[in-house]
């Protein structure tokens, strides 16, 4: 709501030092917006990249508030991670006072695991324009599955037996994870000793 001050009743009681009573009402020159509603987080979602599975060295979350907020910083967030992503760290928080959408960039760690962010640290210092502190922590964030581990060959097995007199031999190449674009002999180097 709004608050303003008007002088429009009992005007006859207001007099100058000679006894002249006030006759014209005066409406407030200023109105004040009364805001007792704290801001809250609407969502924390994947922003860049949008897909959950990634090998990116940095990922970005979009943090959306119910109204513009001030004072948001990296130390308001905690990283929740599994696997090697426990080594991930917040790179920066981008937004400015008065924004409803802020971006939080996280540098991923080498290795595989999941990571997300929670807005759950010193939340009362994140405020709206009326200085109402954030109403509650937010932990229902989307996550990323980060895999920054290159595939490796675990074995190359001769399927024909050795020794052989065959002019064509077959090998089975096994990787530690599914791979793409490994299709023909051009991907291999044949070495004869």
GROMACS elastic network, one bead per residue, 0.5 to 0.9 nm:
[ bonds ]
;  ai    aj funct       b0    kb
    1    32     6  0.83639   500
    1    33     6  0.58496   500
    1    34     6  0.52495   500
    1    35     6  0.71516   500
    2    31     6  0.61994   500
    2    32     6  0.52363   500
    2    34     6  0.53918   500
    2    35     6  0.85996   500
    3    30     6  0.85325   500
    3    31     6  0.54160   500
    3    33     6  0.62631   500
    3    34     6  0.67314   500
    4    27     6  0.82519   500
    4    28     6  0.55961   500
    4    29     6  0.78509   500
    4    30     6  0.62076   500
    4    32     6  0.62374   500
    4    33     6  0.89514   500
    5    26     6  0.89911   500
    5    27     6  0.68669   500
    5    29     6  0.79768   500
    5    30     6  0.78716   500
    5    31     6  0.77488   500
    6     9     6  0.86387   500
    6    25     6  0.77827   500
    6    26     6  0.58841   500
    6    29     6  0.84904   500
    7    10     6  0.84378   500
    7    11     6  0.75350   500
    7    24     6  0.88916   500
    7    25     6  0.56288   500
    7    26     6  0.50920   500
    7    27     6  0.61586   500
    7    28     6  0.76486   500
    8    11     6  0.64847   500
    8    24     6  0.76633   500
    8    26     6  0.60517   500
    8    27     6  0.72103   500
    9    12     6  0.84461   500
    9    25     6  0.74960   500
   10    13     6  0.57580   500
   10    14     6  0.76360   500
   11    14     6  0.55193   500
   11    15     6  0.83846   500
   11    21     6  0.69373   500
   11    22     6  0.53003   500
   11    23     6  0.60150   500
   11    24     6  0.75818   500
   11    25     6  0.71771   500
   12    15     6  0.70948   500
   12    20     6  0.86056   500
   12    22     6  0.56971   500
   12    23     6  0.67998   500
   13    21     6  0.65883   500
   13    22     6  0.75451   500
   14    19     6  0.86895   500
   14    20     6  0.82030   500
   14    21     6  0.55883   500
   14    22     6  0.55547   500
   14    23     6  0.88638   500
   15    18     6  0.75034   500
   15    19     6  0.52087   500
   15    20     6  0.50788   500
   15    22     6  0.59296   500
   16    19     6  0.53817   500
   16    20     6  0.54870   500
   16    21     6  0.68772   500
   16    22     6  0.81266   500
   17    20     6  0.75654   500
   22    25     6  0.79564   500
   26    29     6  0.85578   500
   27    30     6  0.89002   500
   28    31     6  0.69453   500
   33   130     6  0.88842   500
   34   130     6  0.81310   500
   35    38     6  0.81869   500
   35   129     6  0.88269   500
   35   130     6  0.62243   500
   35   132     6  0.79640   500
   36   130     6  0.77291   500
   36   132     6  0.66660   500
   37   128     6  0.89560   500
   37   130     6  0.89496   500
   37   132     6  0.68138   500
   37   135     6  0.86103   500
   38    67     6  0.89494   500
   38   127     6  0.75288   500
   38   128     6  0.70105   500
   38   130     6  0.87964   500
   38   131     6  0.83380   500
   38   133     6  0.57039   500
   38   134     6  0.55884   500
   38   135     6  0.54512   500
   39    65     6  0.67956   500
   39    66     6  0.58428   500
   39    67     6  0.59627   500
   39    68     6  0.78524   500
   39    69     6  0.72791   500
   39   126     6  0.85467   500
   39   127     6  0.69571   500
   39   128     6  0.61664   500
   39   132     6  0.70575   500
   39   133     6  0.68508   500
   39   134     6  0.50673   500
   39   135     6  0.61119   500
   39   136     6  0.88120   500
   40    64     6  0.87452   500
   40    65     6  0.56775   500
   40    66     6  0.55996   500
   40    67     6  0.76802   500
   40   133     6  0.88526   500
   40   134     6  0.55826   500
   40   135     6  0.55795   500
   40   136     6  0.66630   500
   40   137     6  0.83743   500
   40   138     6  0.84265   500
   41    44     6  0.77150   500
   41    63     6  0.72432   500
   41    64     6  0.58743   500
   41    66     6  0.61517   500
   41    67     6  0.88180   500
   41   119     6  0.85600   500
   41   134     6  0.80904   500
   41   135     6  0.85466   500
   41   136     6  0.80448   500
   41   137     6  0.80682   500
   41   138     6  0.65158   500
   42    63     6  0.77681   500
   42    64     6  0.53697   500
   42    65     6  0.52089   500
   42    66     6  0.59527   500
   42   138     6  0.86793   500
   43    62     6  0.78374   500
   43    63     6  0.59515   500
   43    64     6  0.53025   500
   43    65     6  0.72625   500
   43   138     6  0.80735   500
   43   140     6  0.76264   500
   43   141     6  0.68412   500
   43   142     6  0.86581   500
   44    61     6  0.63967   500
   44    62     6  0.55669   500
   44    64     6  0.64077   500
   44   117     6  0.80323   500
   44   118     6  0.82354   500
   44   119     6  0.88185   500
   44   138     6  0.81809   500
   44   139     6  0.85052   500
   44   140     6  0.73811   500
   44   142     6  0.63794   500
   45    50     6  0.85889   500
   45    60     6  0.87484   500
   45    61     6  0.55013   500
   45    62     6  0.53381   500
   45    63     6  0.67606   500
   45    64     6  0.84769   500
   45   141     6  0.61102   500
   45   142     6  0.50939   500
   45   143     6  0.77293   500
   46    49     6  0.67692   500
   46    50     6  0.53902   500
   46    51     6  0.74238   500
   46    52     6  0.75203   500
   46    59     6  0.79503   500
   46    60     6  0.64483   500
   46    62     6  0.63175   500
   46   116     6  0.89760   500
   46   141     6  0.85206   500
   46   142     6  0.61842   500
   46   143     6  0.70046   500
   46   144     6  0.74808   500
   47    50     6  0.51472   500
   47    51     6  0.85549   500
   47    59     6  0.77228   500
   47    60     6  0.53756   500
   47    61     6  0.50106   500
   47    62     6  0.55378   500
   47   103     6  0.81120   500
   48    51     6  0.80264   500
   48    58     6  0.85091   500
   48    59     6  0.56992   500
   48    61     6  0.70000   500
   48    62     6  0.86823   500
   48   105     6  0.88702   500
   49    52     6  0.76893   500
   49    53     6  0.88265   500
   49    54     6  0.75151   500
   49    56     6  0.80577   500
   49    59     6  0.64608   500
   49    60     6  0.70986   500
   49    61     6  0.89357   500
   50    53     6  0.89907   500
   50    60     6  0.89103   500
   51    54     6  0.71276   500
   51   144     6  0.78460   500
   52   142     6  0.84702   500
   52   143     6  0.67637   500
   52   145     6  0.57123   500
   52   146     6  0.80651   500
   53   144     6  0.61114   500
   53   146     6  0.60228   500
   53   147     6  0.75290   500
   54    57     6  0.88930   500
   54    59     6  0.86617   500
   54   144     6  0.71895   500
   54   145     6  0.63304   500
   54   146     6  0.50939   500
   54   147     6  0.62779   500
   54   148     6  0.80444   500
   55    58     6  0.87220   500
   55   108     6  0.87330   500
   55   112     6  0.88389   500
   55   145     6  0.84597   500
   55   146     6  0.54833   500
   55   147     6  0.50414   500
   55   149     6  0.82209   500
   56    59     6  0.64848   500
   56   107     6  0.86585   500
   56   108     6  0.72588   500
   56   146     6  0.73014   500
   56   147     6  0.82430   500
   56   148     6  0.74523   500
   57   106     6  0.85235   500
   57   107     6  0.59011   500
   57   108     6  0.51942   500
   57   109     6  0.72938   500
   57   110     6  0.82039   500
   57   146     6  0.88893   500
   57   148     6  0.79372   500
   58    91     6  0.84074   500
   58   105     6  0.66277   500
   58   106     6  0.54851   500
   58   108     6  0.54317   500
   58   109     6  0.88613   500
   59   104     6  0.83601   500
   59   105     6  0.57093   500
   59   106     6  0.53510   500
   59   107     6  0.66055   500
   59   108     6  0.71133   500
   59   144     6  0.81590   500
   60   103     6  0.64355   500
   60   104     6  0.54941   500
   60   106     6  0.61664   500
   60   107     6  0.88687   500
   61   102     6  0.83045   500
   61   103     6  0.56963   500
   61   104     6  0.51539   500
   61   105     6  0.64438   500
   61   106     6  0.80498   500
   61   116     6  0.84032   500
   61   117     6  0.80626   500
   61   141     6  0.89590   500
   61   142     6  0.84603   500
   61   143     6  0.89630   500
   62   101     6  0.65768   500
   62   102     6  0.58181   500
   62   104     6  0.65091   500
   62   105     6  0.89873   500
   63   100     6  0.80882   500
   63   101     6  0.56099   500
   63   102     6  0.51218   500
   63   103     6  0.61699   500
   63   104     6  0.73671   500
   63   119     6  0.89907   500
   64    67     6  0.85816   500
   64    99     6  0.89670   500
   64   100     6  0.57279   500
   64   102     6  0.65607   500
   64   103     6  0.89060   500
   65    68     6  0.67386   500
   65    69     6  0.73953   500
   65    99     6  0.83739   500
   65   101     6  0.63814   500
   65   102     6  0.84112   500
   66    69     6  0.87986   500
   66   100     6  0.67669   500
   67    98     6  0.81307   500
   67    99     6  0.77628   500
   67   100     6  0.54755   500
   67   128     6  0.70971   500
   68    97     6  0.71317   500
   68   101     6  0.79801   500
   68   127     6  0.84926   500
   68   128     6  0.60376   500
   68   129     6  0.74021   500
   69    72     6  0.73215   500
   69    96     6  0.82815   500
   69    97     6  0.58791   500
   69    98     6  0.53528   500
   69    99     6  0.60778   500
   69   100     6  0.64237   500
   69   126     6  0.65298   500
   69   127     6  0.53665   500
   69   129     6  0.68825   500
   69   134     6  0.86091   500
   70    96     6  0.70970   500
   70    98     6  0.61784   500
   70    99     6  0.77938   500
   70   125     6  0.84978   500
   70   126     6  0.58244   500
   70   127     6  0.53352   500
   70   128     6  0.60271   500
   70   129     6  0.72625   500
   70   131     6  0.85778   500
   71    96     6  0.82751   500
   71    97     6  0.67747   500
   71   125     6  0.67017   500
   71   126     6  0.51638   500
   71   127     6  0.67252   500
   71   128     6  0.89929   500
   72    75     6  0.83807   500
   72    76     6  0.68510   500
   72    93     6  0.77094   500
   72    95     6  0.82309   500
   72    96     6  0.83618   500
   72    97     6  0.81607   500
   72   102     6  0.85893   500
   72   123     6  0.88231   500
   72   125     6  0.78918   500
   72   126     6  0.55372   500
   72   127     6  0.82799   500
   73    76     6  0.57547   500
   73    77     6  0.77889   500
   73    92     6  0.80940   500
   73    93     6  0.60207   500
   73    94     6  0.85768   500
   73   126     6  0.85682   500
   74    77     6  0.57440   500
   74    78     6  0.84574   500
   74    90     6  0.65802   500
   74    91     6  0.80220   500
   74    92     6  0.64275   500
   74    93     6  0.58530   500
   74   104     6  0.78180   500
   75    78     6  0.75169   500
   75    90     6  0.88509   500
   75   121     6  0.68587   500
   75   122     6  0.81300   500
   76   118     6  0.84705   500
   76   119     6  0.58895   500
   76   120     6  0.62850   500
   76   122     6  0.59278   500
   76   123     6  0.64782   500
   76   125     6  0.87270   500
   76   126     6  0.83306   500
   77    90     6  0.83517   500
   77   117     6  0.63179   500
   77   118     6  0.54888   500
   77   120     6  0.59492   500
   77   121     6  0.58566   500
   77   122     6  0.88811   500
   78    90     6  0.86476   500
   78   116     6  0.85412   500
   78   117     6  0.56409   500
   78   118     6  0.53172   500
   78   119     6  0.65834   500
   78   120     6  0.67761   500
   78   121     6  0.70830   500
   79    86     6  0.79073   500
   79    88     6  0.75832   500
   79    89     6  0.73156   500
   79    90     6  0.78192   500
   79   106     6  0.88355   500
   79   115     6  0.68693   500
   79   116     6  0.58819   500
   79   118     6  0.64553   500
   80    85     6  0.87977   500
   80    86     6  0.74166   500
   80   114     6  0.81533   500
   80   115     6  0.56333   500
   80   116     6  0.53585   500
   80   117     6  0.58620   500
   80   118     6  0.72203   500
   81    84     6  0.80719   500
   81    85     6  0.55057   500
   81    87     6  0.82517   500
   81    88     6  0.78427   500
   81   113     6  0.69177   500
   81   114     6  0.53589   500
   81   116     6  0.64387   500
   81   117     6  0.85025   500
   82    85     6  0.57060   500
   82    86     6  0.58214   500
   82   112     6  0.82317   500
   82   114     6  0.51963   500
   82   115     6  0.65734   500
   83    86     6  0.63260   500
   83    87     6  0.89155   500
   83   111     6  0.76122   500
   83   112     6  0.59990   500
   83   114     6  0.70447   500
   84    87     6  0.62486   500
   84    88     6  0.82415   500
   84   109     6  0.65772   500
   84   110     6  0.68071   500
   84   111     6  0.51044   500
   84   112     6  0.54957   500
   84   113     6  0.57298   500
   84   114     6  0.85246   500
   85    88     6  0.52797   500
   85    89     6  0.89817   500
   85   108     6  0.64554   500
   85   109     6  0.52496   500
   85   110     6  0.73191   500
   85   111     6  0.67218   500
   85   112     6  0.63388   500
   85   113     6  0.51706   500
   85   114     6  0.63143   500
   85   115     6  0.63534   500
   85   146     6  0.74901   500
   86    89     6  0.84287   500
   86   108     6  0.88939   500
   86   109     6  0.75401   500
   86   113     6  0.80208   500
   86   114     6  0.85613   500
   86   115     6  0.77441   500
   87   107     6  0.89614   500
   87   108     6  0.73709   500
   87   109     6  0.53676   500
   87   110     6  0.81469   500
   88   106     6  0.67760   500
   88   107     6  0.56086   500
   88   110     6  0.86361   500
   88   115     6  0.79115   500
   89   105     6  0.87423   500
   89   106     6  0.55528   500
   89   107     6  0.53480   500
   89   108     6  0.68182   500
   89   109     6  0.80335   500
   90    93     6  0.79460   500
   90   104     6  0.72450   500
   90   105     6  0.60035   500
   90   107     6  0.61110   500
   90   108     6  0.87710   500
   90   117     6  0.89966   500
   91   104     6  0.76473   500
   91   105     6  0.53807   500
   91   106     6  0.51856   500
   91   107     6  0.58808   500
   92   103     6  0.81743   500
   92   104     6  0.59341   500
   92   105     6  0.53820   500
   92   106     6  0.72684   500
   93   102     6  0.70324   500
   93   103     6  0.57204   500
   93   105     6  0.64237   500
   94   102     6  0.57417   500
   94   103     6  0.50310   500
   94   104     6  0.63508   500
   94   105     6  0.81218   500
   95    98     6  0.83825   500
   95    99     6  0.62213   500
   95   100     6  0.85257   500
   95   101     6  0.71666   500
   95   103     6  0.65862   500
   95   104     6  0.89281   500
   96    99     6  0.57532   500
   96   102     6  0.79180   500
   97   100     6  0.88411   500
   97   128     6  0.87880   500
   97   129     6  0.87003   500
   98   128     6  0.78787   500
   98   129     6  0.76023   500
   99   102     6  0.68090   500
  104   117     6  0.87632   500
  106   116     6  0.89842   500
  106   117     6  0.88191   500
  108   111     6  0.87310   500
  108   115     6  0.84108   500
  108   146     6  0.75154   500
  108   148     6  0.86163   500
  109   112     6  0.80522   500
  109   146     6  0.85015   500
  109   148     6  0.77345   500
  110   146     6  0.89002   500
  110   147     6  0.79373   500
  110   148     6  0.54688   500
  110   149     6  0.69777   500
  111   146     6  0.76339   500
  111   147     6  0.59443   500
  111   149     6  0.52180   500
  111   150     6  0.89576   500
  112   145     6  0.75347   500
  112   146     6  0.54584   500
  112   148     6  0.59536   500
  112   149     6  0.65047   500
  113   144     6  0.83535   500
  113   145     6  0.58178   500
  113   146     6  0.54917   500
  113   147     6  0.66036   500
  114   143     6  0.66280   500
  114   144     6  0.54637   500
  114   146     6  0.58343   500
  114   147     6  0.86189   500
  115   142     6  0.88983   500
  115   143     6  0.55311   500
  115   144     6  0.54222   500
  115   145     6  0.66708   500
  115   146     6  0.74748   500
  116   141     6  0.65536   500
  116   142     6  0.65090   500
  116   144     6  0.64494   500
  117   139     6  0.75873   500
  117   141     6  0.66072   500
  117   142     6  0.82791   500
  117   143     6  0.77816   500
  118   121     6  0.84069   500
  118   137     6  0.76047   500
  118   138     6  0.58451   500
  118   140     6  0.76153   500
  118   141     6  0.66535   500
  119   122     6  0.88755   500
  119   123     6  0.73476   500
  119   136     6  0.88494   500
  119   137     6  0.56183   500
  119   138     6  0.51549   500
  119   139     6  0.66208   500
  120   123     6  0.61186   500
  120   136     6  0.78728   500
  120   138     6  0.62265   500
  120   139     6  0.73836   500
  121   124     6  0.86361   500
  121   137     6  0.76778   500
  122   125     6  0.60849   500
  122   126     6  0.79117   500
  123   126     6  0.55829   500
  123   127     6  0.84897   500
  123   133     6  0.70095   500
  123   134     6  0.56479   500
  123   135     6  0.77505   500
  123   136     6  0.71520   500
  123   137     6  0.66479   500
  124   127     6  0.69116   500
  124   132     6  0.79937   500
  124   134     6  0.52620   500
  124   135     6  0.73976   500
  124   136     6  0.84244   500
  125   131     6  0.86968   500
  125   132     6  0.88612   500
  125   133     6  0.59507   500
  125   134     6  0.73485   500
  126   131     6  0.83468   500
  126   132     6  0.82222   500
  126   133     6  0.55771   500
  126   134     6  0.55873   500
  127   130     6  0.75106   500
  127   132     6  0.51850   500
  127   134     6  0.58105   500
  128   131     6  0.51509   500
  128   132     6  0.55326   500
  128   133     6  0.68159   500
  128   134     6  0.78108   500
  129   132     6  0.74835   500
  130   133     6  0.89582   500
  132   135     6  0.82635   500
  133   136     6  0.89208   500
  134   137     6  0.78202   500
  138   141     6  0.74280   500
  147   150     6  0.83748   500
  149   152     6  0.89862   500
  151   175     6  0.66426   500
  151   176     6  0.61850   500
  151   177     6  0.60644   500
  151   178     6  0.79055   500
  151   179     6  0.72116   500
  152   174     6  0.86131   500
  152   175     6  0.55495   500
  152   176     6  0.57105   500
  152   177     6  0.76693   500
  153   156     6  0.75478   500
  153   173     6  0.70341   500
  153   174     6  0.57960   500
  153   176     6  0.63250   500
  153   177     6  0.88855   500
  154   173     6  0.78683   500
  154   174     6  0.56269   500
  154   175     6  0.52883   500
  154   176     6  0.59771   500
  155   172     6  0.78967   500
  155   173     6  0.59419   500
  155   174     6  0.52883   500
  155   175     6  0.71862   500
  156   171     6  0.63156   500
  156   172     6  0.55652   500
  156   174     6  0.64071   500
  157   170     6  0.84452   500
  157   171     6  0.52812   500
  157   172     6  0.51593   500
  157   173     6  0.66015   500
  157   174     6  0.83563   500
  158   161     6  0.61042   500
  158   162     6  0.77275   500
  158   169     6  0.75436   500
  158   170     6  0.61103   500
  158   172     6  0.66709   500
  159   162     6  0.89105   500
  159   169     6  0.74548   500
  159   170     6  0.54017   500
  159   171     6  0.53739   500
  159   172     6  0.67829   500
  160   163     6  0.85862   500
  160   164     6  0.72464   500
  160   166     6  0.83708   500
  160   168     6  0.89778   500
  160   169     6  0.60575   500
  160   170     6  0.61224   500
  160   171     6  0.77697   500
  161   164     6  0.65250   500
  161   169     6  0.88580   500
  162   165     6  0.89230   500
  164   167     6  0.84869   500
  164   169     6  0.84899   500
  165   168     6  0.88023   500
  166   169     6  0.65577   500
  174   177     6  0.85926   500
  175   178     6  0.68389   500
  175   179     6  0.74822   500
  176   179     6  0.89064   500
  179   182     6  0.69849   500
  180   183     6  0.81839   500
  181   184     6  0.88484   500
  181   187     6  0.87921   500
  182   185     6  0.88707   500
  182   186     6  0.89250   500
  182   187     6  0.63982   500
  183   186     6  0.81350   500
  183   187     6  0.71721   500
  184   187     6  0.59186   500
  184   188     6  0.77383   500
  185   188     6  0.53272   500
  185   189     6  0.78230   500
  185   190     6  0.88067   500
  186   189     6  0.75238   500
